[in-house]
């Protein structure tokens, strides 16, 4: 209950404080993406419950015309503006709404993923299901310590970091993860390239 209270409070304060930045991001994204602003996609959350996750558009409209495909560093499918947003994780800011709605938390044992990849991941790493015993996070220790995964095999590697979160969950640890994530975002090192 305390974690939920903190999530809601910080999300509301962040939305108010960042509202000028939100407006600027909306304007630039609309220009860079030919009128498209928000991208929504079904993800799997707490206890395998699906929900719609929101992001700012960072890729061209036909990015997945050949089926689901994971983002990779220097991905040709992303716009120039999208590349900048992803480097600093600005495309993730609309997920403050997901946190307010209770679909996500600021810090969780894992990031929410698509069922398409979860089905593959569970086959090679069954322990992944344990990460869905709590709400997924805007950040996770795996994202901070490992970064983005560009294959199911890398997801399985990153999962080893995330499983440690379940062994020692605390608000102090959440704060530490948030601070690490914040500084990596500020430095533009929120990818596997660091």
Number of C-alpha atoms within 10 A of each C-alpha: 6 7 14 15 11 14 19 19 12 16 20 16 11 13 16 11 11 13 12 11 12 16 11 12 19 18 13 15 23 16 13 19 21 11 13 16 18 16 16 13 12 14 21 22 26 17 13 15 11 17 17 14 23 20 18 25 25 26 21 16 15 8 14 12 8 7 6 11 12 12 15 15 14 8 11 13 17 20 18 13 18 22 19 15 20 19 19 19 22 18 22 17 19 18 22 24 17 20 23 18 11 14 22 27 27 25 23 26 29 26 23 25 16 14 15 11 15 20 11 13 21 14 10 12 17 13 15 21 13 13 22 20 15 17 25 25 22 23 24 25 29 25 24 25 18 22 19 20 20 14 15 17 14 14 20 19 15 21 23 16 19 25 18 13 21 15 8 8 12 12 12 9 14 19 13 13 21 19 13 15 22 17 13 18 18 12 12 17 17 23 21 15 10 11
